[in-house]
Amino acid sequence: MDEFKLQILALLKEDARKNSNIISTMLGVPQEKVDQAIKEMEEEKIIVKYAPVINWSKVDDSKVTAVIEVQITPERGRGFDAIAERIYLYPEVKTVYLMSGSYDLQVEIEGKTLKEVATFVSSKLSTLDAVLSTKTHFILKKYKQDGIIFEDHEEDHRMMVSP
């Protein structure tokens, strides 16, 4: 990928609401060139979606988010892809990563209650033939996501003392 498209991606990642006119001004290129590059990246599925980062704790505290470590047996000929696909097709599943280390997949899910999440793990996820084990971690509080700090922290107003 060329440097121009990488610059556009960096600007959109910082703020997806930036329009092509602003981006063209920032990069010093014609707006049509920016529009064409964005269109190409959308068609190639490099840009998949434009979405805000939301601090849900300030909006709706009733969601329960869990990160589940899953050990699986890879399928002959398809490796981890087939089981990952079966897992990510569940509507509760928000994210699935193939990992290195002590487990194979990291699955992030959302539910309305702890019981709903536990039921998903015990009745849907753990019952898949390829799943060897799961370990569920509940997210208690998000401090930072995608480089954005959620905490409202006070400025330090103490006077500096030097010897």
C-alpha positions in Angstrom: 0.0 0.0 0.0 1.3 3.4 -0.9 2.2 6.1 1.7 -0.7 8.4 0.5 -3.4 5.8 1.4 -1.7 5.1 4.7 -1.9 8.8 5.5 -5.6 8.8 4.7 -6.1 5.7 6.9 -4.3 7.3 9.8 -6.4 10.5 9.6 -9.7 8.5 9.4 -8.6 6.3 12.3 -8.1 9.5 14.4 -11.5 10.8 13.4 -13.8 8.9 10.9 -15.9 12.0 10.5 -13.2 13.9 8.6 -14.5 14.5 5.1 -12.4 14.2 2.0 -12.2 18.0 1.6 -10.5 18.4 5.0 -8.2 15.4 4.3 -7.2 16.8 0.9 -6.4 20.2 2.6 -4.3 18.4 5.3 -2.4 16.4 2.8 -2.1 19.1 0.1 -3.7 17.1 -2.7 -6.9 17.5 -4.8 -10.1 16.3 -3.2 -10.8 14.0 -6.1 -7.6 12.1 -5.4 -8.7 11.5 -1.8 -12.2 10.5 -2.9 -10.8 8.0 -5.3 -8.4 6.5 -2.8 -11.1 6.2 -0.2 -13.5 4.6 -2.7 -10.7 2.1 -3.7 -10.0 1.2 -0.1 -13.7 0.7 0.6 -14.1 -1.6 -2.5 -11.0 -3.6 -1.4 -12.5 -4.0 2.1 -9.5 -2.2 3.6 -12.0 0.3 5.1 -14.7 -1.9 6.4 -16.8 0.4 8.5 -16.9 3.9 10.0 -17.8 3.6 13.7 -17.5 5.7 16.8 -15.8 4.7 20.0 -18.4 4.8 22.7 -17.9 4.9 26.5 -20.9 2.7 27.3 -20.4 3.1 31.0 -21.8 6.7 30.6 -24.7 5.5 28.5 -25.9 2.1 29.5 -24.3 0.1 32.4 -26.4 -3.0 31.9 -24.1 -4.7 29.4 -21.8 -7.5 30.5 -18.7 -8.0 28.4 -16.5 -11.1 28.7 -13.2 -12.1 27.1 -13.0 -15.9 26.7 -9.8 -17.8 26.1 -10.6 -20.8 24.0 -8.3 -23.8 23.4 -9.4 -25.8 20.3 -8.3 -28.7 18.1 -7.7 -27.4 14.5 -9.6 -29.0 11.7 -7.7 -31.0 9.1 -7.3 -29.0 6.0 -8.9 -25.8 7.4 -6.9 -25.3 10.6 -8.4 -22.8 13.0 -10.5 -21.0 10.4 -13.5 -23.4 10.4 -14.1 -23.3 14.2 -13.4 -19.5 14.3 -16.1 -19.1 11.7 -18.6 -21.2 13.7 -17.9 -19.0 16.7 -18.0 -15.6 15.1 -21.3 -16.3 13.5 -23.1 -16.2 16.9 -24.7 -12.8 17.4 -23.3 -12.5 21.0 -19.8 -12.6 19.7 -18.2 -9.2 19.0 -14.6 -10.1 18.4 -12.6 -13.2 17.6 -8.8 -13.3 17.4 -6.4 -16.2 16.6 -3.7 -16.0 19.3 -0.3 -17.3 20.0 0.5 -18.7 23.5 -1.4 -20.8 25.9 -4.8 -20.6 24.1 -5.9 -20.5 20.5 -8.8 -18.1 20.2 -9.7 -15.0 22.1 -13.5 -14.4 22.0 -15.2 -11.2 23.2 -18.9 -11.4 23.8 -21.6 -9.2 25.2 -24.7 -10.1 27.1 -27.4 -8.5 29.3 -26.4 -10.4 32.4 -23.6 -12.5 33.8 -26.0 -15.5 33.6 -26.6 -14.8 29.9 -22.9 -14.8 29.2 -22.3 -18.0 31.3 -25.2 -19.7 29.5 -23.6 -18.8 26.1 -20.3 -20.3 27.2 -21.7 -23.5 28.7 -24.4 -24.2 26.1 -23.0 -22.9 22.8 -19.3 -22.4 23.0 -18.1 -25.3 25.2 -20.3 -27.8 23.4 -18.6 -27.4 20.1 -16.6 -30.5 19.2 -13.3 -28.8 18.5 -13.4 -26.8 21.8 -11.0 -28.3 24.4 -11.4 -25.7 27.2 -12.5 -22.2 27.9 -11.6 -19.6 30.5 -13.9 -16.7 30.9 -12.8 -13.2 32.1 -15.5 -10.5 32.8 -14.6 -6.9 32.0 -15.3 -4.8 35.1 -14.2 -1.4 33.8 -12.7 0.0 30.6 -10.0 2.6 31.1 -8.8 2.9 27.6 -9.9 1.6 24.2 -8.4 2.2 20.8 -6.1 4.8 22.2 -8.9 6.8 23.9 -8.8 7.2 27.6 -12.3 7.0 29.2 -11.5 8.2 32.7 -12.1 11.8 33.6 -9.0 12.6 35.5 -8.3 15.7 37.5 -5.4 17.9 36.7 -2.6 17.9 39.3 -2.7 21.5 40.7 0.0 21.0 43.3 2.9 23.5 43.2 6.2 22.1 42.1 8.8 22.0 44.9 12.4 21.9 44.0 15.5 21.8 46.3 
